[in-house]
Amino acid sequence: EIVNENKEEFGMDDEEAVNDAIEQLKASGVIDLGHLVTDLTSTDPLTTHPVVAATDQLCNALRADEPSAADVLAGVVSINDITDGEEDVKKVAIKMSPEALKRVIELLSADTDSVLPALKFFTTVYPALDAFKKAAFASVGGQSSLKGITEKYLGFAVDSNEAKRLLGLEVFPEVLGAVLCALRQSEPNKANFVSDKGLDLLQAALTIKKDAILVSTCSILRSLLTADDPNSAVSEVFDRARCLAGEKVRTNSGLVPIASEPYPLDRLLSAFEATSSDAPLAVDIANVLKCMAISNEICATISSNGMIARLSRSIQVNMGDLSENMRVVAAFLRLLKNLSSRDECKDEFFSMGDAGAERPIVVVLELLKEAMDEAAIAQICLECINSVTLRKPLHAAAVAENGGVGLISAAMVRHSGSSAVLRAACAAARCLASRNLEVRKLMSQDKRLVLLVKDAAQRPECKQSADAALMLLVD
């Protein structure tokens, strides 16, 4: 594509066009050029590969003075049909540009019969355009393409006309998939999406009672609430969480407040209440809520209406077949852990629930015992113990009475090679012993626990937590 532009627009000969294209790609961050054809006279099979031929067909259709949507669609369908694997995607991506990809979306999104092939093409090729990632959203998304498509098919999905509504329900999850593709690992794209009132679109999407749309919307929300780009700042992620919860944000953050209530957080909580405790959708929603639990106010909203008790019951139910339900248990436990760090939520872990329901802290301790072999689960359980007993002597006594001290020791023995688990165990031991003298005395007399904490103190990454525990456990 670059070589052809150099020849057609700047009158370069073959050698000049190739050399200039190589320099452009290197300047854009493409270091490995081994998969590119740089010799125009080469008989390398790449030049006649079916994927390359189909991509050439598409590029030729796009270069026409008045590109034909039918010709562009034929090229896109052909590429979709024969592209198989990362190497094929590279062959397509090296001949495309963000502008060409944008043109494909614009030409095909106007026709409801061609939008699905266009979206499939976008989500296949776009991730391979790493060199253009930072600048691509303005070219590929923004007002003229992805946002316009999102608004269009969101409107179809809620239209009173049955035919339009069914079409919208079919296409809209794919549209959301393309939006997710553009946002993932790109902080500039996320900032542009939010400043262009993208959160209002997500708010509206959450009103559609279709699992595929809710799952896709949750994936986008998780991406917005994750610092997955080296350029991401935690403050920007937190501001997006506050905006989704309806809180006021700093005026210099670039965020556009959501237009009206109920806010996405409220809609997520309603959707969570309406789902089964073991449904995949419940897991997706719990993962979003976990990312949103960044302030006392938001945690208070999430934990209202008995959320902590419900999560506890769901974990207890799914512990019946832990190997089968590990993903569900882990998602609910992570959300519980995030809520446990807020003072207003701690007491709920020790409150009696409905008849026959264990207190949440007892469920956490049971899970630590049952899933002791799972390092990640053990670590989160220990972090929960740490959080709920911090500055809470009565809570520490309740944990000790339910076997918490022995479980901390058992976790340290089972995961003696995991610094993360050992660090969490030492922190939990310190909190248990810090404010309750009876618990401290009990723990000080546990020679195995003291020895394990001393051993952990020999690890540089655990030394701070272990030393803090030892100050309380050793006279």
Backbone hydrogen bonds, N-H to C=O, Kabsch-Sander energy under -0.5 kcal/mol:
donor,donor_aa,acceptor,acceptor_aa,energy
5,E,1,E,-2.1
6,N,2,I,-2.5
7,K,3,V,-2.2
8,E,4,N,-2.9
9,E,5,E,-2.9
10,F,5,E,-0.7
10,F,6,N,-1.1
11,G,7,K,-0.7
12,M,6,N,-1.7
17,A,13,D,-2.7
18,V,14,D,-2.4
19,N,15,E,-2.5
20,D,16,E,-2.6
21,A,17,A,-2.0
22,I,18,V,-2.3
23,E,19,N,-2.1
24,Q,20,D,-2.3
25,L,21,A,-2.3
26,K,22,I,-2.4
27,A,23,E,-2.4
28,S,24,Q,-1.4
29,G,26,K,-1.3
30,V,25,L,-2.7
31,I,29,G,-1.0
33,L,31,I,-0.9
36,L,33,L,-1.8
38,T,36,L,-0.8
40,L,38,T,-0.6
42,S,39,D,-1.7
47,T,44,D,-1.9
48,T,45,P,-1.4
49,H,46,L,-1.0
53,A,49,H,-2.8
54,A,50,P,-2.5
55,T,51,V,-2.3
56,D,52,V,-2.6
57,Q,53,A,-2.0
58,L,54,A,-2.0
59,C,55,T,-2.9
60,N,56,D,-2.6
61,A,57,Q,-1.9
62,L,58,L,-2.1
63,R,59,C,-1.6
64,A,60,N,-0.5
64,A,61,A,-0.7
69,A,67,P,-0.5
72,V,68,S,-2.5
73,L,69,A,-2.7
74,A,70,A,-2.2
75,G,71,D,-2.0
76,V,72,V,-2.5
77,V,73,L,-3.0
78,S,74,A,-2.1
79,I,75,G,-2.2
80,N,76,V,-2.8
81,D,77,V,-2.2
82,I,78,S,-1.7
83,T,79,I,-2.3
89,V,85,G,-1.8
90,K,86,E,-2.2
91,K,87,E,-1.7
92,V,88,D,-1.6
93,A,89,V,-3.1
94,I,90,K,-2.4
95,K,92,V,-1.2
96,M,92,V,-0.7
96,M,93,A,-0.8
101,L,97,S,-2.5
102,K,98,P,-2.5
103,R,99,E,-2.1
104,V,100,A,-2.0
105,I,101,L,-2.0
106,E,102,K,-2.6
107,L,103,R,-2.7
108,L,104,V,-2.3
109,S,105,I,-2.3
110,A,106,E,-0.6
111,D,108,L,-1.0
112,T,110,A,-0.6
114,S,111,D,-1.4
115,V,111,D,-1.1
118,A,114,S,-1.8
119,L,115,V,-2.6
120,K,116,L,-2.4
121,F,117,P,-2.3
122,F,118,A,-2.4
123,T,119,L,-2.6
124,T,120,K,-1.4
125,V,121,F,-2.6
126,Y,122,F,-2.8
128,A,125,V,-1.5
129,L,126,Y,-2.0
130,D,128,A,-1.1
132,F,129,L,-1.6
133,K,130,D,-1.4
135,A,132,F,-0.5
136,A,132,F,-1.2
136,A,133,K,-0.6
137,F,133,K,-0.5
139,S,135,A,-0.8
140,V,136,A,-4.2
141,G,136,A,-0.6
141,G,137,F,-2.1
145,S,141,G,-0.7
145,S,142,G,-0.6
146,L,140,V,-0.8
147,K,142,G,-1.8
148,G,142,G,-0.6
149,I,145,S,-3.1
150,T,146,L,-2.7
151,E,147,K,-2.5
152,K,148,G,-2.2
153,Y,149,I,-2.6
154,L,150,T,-2.0
155,G,151,E,-2.1
156,F,152,K,-1.8
157,A,153,Y,-2.1
158,V,154,L,-1.0
158,V,155,G,-0.5
159,D,156,F,-1.6
165,R,161,N,-2.7
166,L,162,E,-2.5
167,L,163,A,-2.0
168,G,164,K,-2.9
169,L,165,R,-2.5
170,E,166,L,-1.5
171,V,167,L,-2.5
172,F,168,G,-3.0
174,E,171,V,-0.8
175,V,171,V,-1.9
176,L,172,F,-2.6
177,G,173,P,-1.8
178,A,174,E,-1.7
179,V,175,V,-2.1
180,L,176,L,-2.6
181,C,177,G,-2.1
182,A,178,A,-1.9
183,L,179,V,-1.7
184,R,180,L,-2.4
186,S,183,L,-1.7
190,K,186,S,-1.9
191,A,187,E,-2.6
192,N,188,P,-2.3
193,F,189,N,-2.5
194,V,190,K,-2.5
195,S,191,A,-2.5
196,D,192,N,-1.3
197,K,194,V,-1.5
198,G,193,F,-2.1
200,D,197,K,-0.6
201,L,197,K,-0.9
202,L,198,G,-1.7
203,Q,199,L,-2.4
204,A,200,D,-2.1
205,A,201,L,-2.4
206,L,202,L,-1.8
207,T,204,A,-1.6
208,I,205,A,-1.5
209,K,207,T,-0.6
210,K,208,I,-2.1
213,I,210,K,-0.7
214,L,210,K,-2.2
215,V,211,D,-3.0
216,S,212,A,-1.9
217,T,213,I,-2.5
218,C,214,L,-2.5
219,S,215,V,-2.0
220,I,216,S,-1.9
221,L,217,T,-2.5
222,R,218,C,-2.6
223,S,219,S,-1.9
224,L,220,I,-2.4
225,L,221,L,-1.6
226,T,223,S,-1.3
228,D,226,T,-1.7
232,S,229,D,-2.8
236,E,233,A,-0.8
237,V,233,A,-1.7
238,F,234,V,-2.7
239,D,235,S,-2.2
240,R,236,E,-1.9
241,A,237,V,-2.0
242,R,238,F,-2.4
243,C,239,D,-2.3
244,L,240,R,-2.4
245,A,241,A,-1.4
246,G,243,C,-1.2
247,E,242,R,-2.9
253,S,250,R,-1.5
254,G,251,T,-0.5
265,L,244,L,-1.8
267,R,263,Y,-2.1
268,L,264,P,-2.7
269,L,265,L,-2.3
270,S,266,D,-2.0
271,A,267,R,-2.4
272,F,268,L,-2.5
273,E,269,L,-2.1
274,A,270,S,-1.2
275,T,272,F,-1.1
279,A,276,S,-1.5
282,A,279,A,-0.5
283,V,279,A,-1.4
284,D,280,P,-2.1
285,I,281,L,-2.5
286,A,282,A,-2.5
287,N,283,V,-2.2
288,V,284,D,-1.6
289,L,285,I,-2.7
290,K,286,A,-2.3
291,C,287,N,-1.4
292,M,288,V,-1.7
293,A,289,L,-1.2
294,I,292,M,-2.6
299,C,295,S,-2.6
300,A,296,N,-2.2
301,T,297,E,-1.8
302,I,298,I,-2.7
303,S,299,C,-2.8
304,S,300,A,-0.6
304,S,301,T,-0.7
306,G,303,S,-0.6
307,M,303,S,-0.7
307,M,304,S,-0.6
310,R,306,G,-2.2
311,L,307,M,-2.8
312,S,308,I,-2.2
313,R,309,A,-2.5
314,S,310,R,-2.5
315,I,311,L,-2.4
316,Q,312,S,-2.3
317,V,313,R,-2.5
318,N,314,S,-2.3
319,M,315,I,-1.3
320,G,317,V,-1.3
321,D,318,N,-1.1
322,L,319,M,-0.9
324,E,321,D,-0.5
325,N,321,D,-2.0
329,V,325,N,-2.5
330,A,326,M,-2.8
331,A,327,R,-2.0
332,F,328,V,-2.2
333,L,329,V,-2.6
334,R,330,A,-2.3
335,L,331,A,-1.7
336,L,332,F,-2.4
337,K,333,L,-2.7
338,N,334,R,-2.1
339,L,335,L,-2.2
340,S,336,L,-2.1
341,S,337,K,-0.7
341,S,338,N,-0.7
342,R,339,L,-1.6
345,C,342,R,-2.0
346,K,342,R,-1.0
346,K,343,D,-0.6
347,D,343,D,-0.6
348,E,345,C,-0.8
349,F,345,C,-0.6
349,F,346,K,-1.5
350,F,347,D,-1.6
351,S,348,E,-1.0
353,G,357,A,-0.6
357,A,354,D,-2.5
361,I,349,F,-2.7
362,V,359,R,-0.8
363,V,359,R,-1.8
364,V,360,P,-2.2
365,L,361,I,-2.1
366,E,362,V,-2.6
367,L,363,V,-2.5
368,L,364,V,-2.3
369,K,365,L,-1.9
370,E,366,E,-2.7
371,A,367,L,-3.0
372,M,369,K,-0.9
374,E,371,A,-1.9
375,A,373,D,-0.9
378,A,374,E,-2.7
379,Q,375,A,-2.5
380,I,376,A,-2.0
381,C,377,I,-2.6
382,L,378,A,-2.3
383,E,379,Q,-2.1
384,C,380,I,-2.2
385,I,381,C,-2.2
386,N,382,L,-2.3
387,S,383,E,-2.5
388,V,384,C,-2.8
389,T,385,I,-1.3
390,L,386,N,-0.8
390,L,387,S,-0.7
392,K,389,T,-2.2
396,A,392,K,-2.1
397,A,393,P,-1.9
398,A,394,L,-1.9
399,V,395,H,-2.3
400,A,396,A,-2.3
401,E,397,A,-2.5
402,N,398,A,-1.2
403,G,400,A,-1.6
404,G,399,V,-2.6
407,L,403,G,-1.8
408,I,404,G,-2.0
409,S,405,V,-1.9
410,A,406,G,-2.5
411,A,407,L,-2.3
412,M,408,I,-1.8
413,V,409,S,-2.1
414,R,410,A,-2.8
415,H,411,A,-2.2
416,S,413,V,-1.1
418,S,415,H,-1.9
419,S,417,G,-0.7
422,L,418,S,-2.3
423,R,419,S,-2.7
424,A,420,A,-2.0
425,A,421,V,-2.6
426,C,422,L,-2.5
427,A,423,R,-2.1
428,A,424,A,-2.2
429,A,425,A,-2.5
430,R,426,C,-2.3
431,C,427,A,-2.1
432,L,428,A,-2.2
433,A,429,A,-1.8
434,S,430,R,-1.3
435,R,431,C,-0.6
437,L,435,R,-0.6
440,R,436,N,-2.4
441,K,437,L,-2.4
442,L,438,E,-2.1
443,M,439,V,-2.5
444,S,440,R,-2.5
445,Q,441,K,-1.5
446,D,443,M,-1.2
447,K,445,Q,-1.3
450,V,446,D,-2.2
451,L,447,K,-2.4
452,L,448,R,-2.4
453,V,449,L,-2.4
454,K,450,V,-2.3
455,D,451,L,-2.4
456,A,452,L,-2.2
457,A,453,V,-1.7
458,Q,455,D,-1.3
459,R,456,A,-1.9
462,C,459,R,-1.5
463,K,459,R,-1.4
466,A,462,C,-2.7
467,D,463,K,-3.1
468,A,464,Q,-1.8
469,A,465,S,-1.7
470,L,466,A,-2.7
471,M,467,D,-1.8
472,L,468,A,-0.5
472,L,469,A,-1.0
473,L,469,A,-1.9
474,V,470,L,-2.4
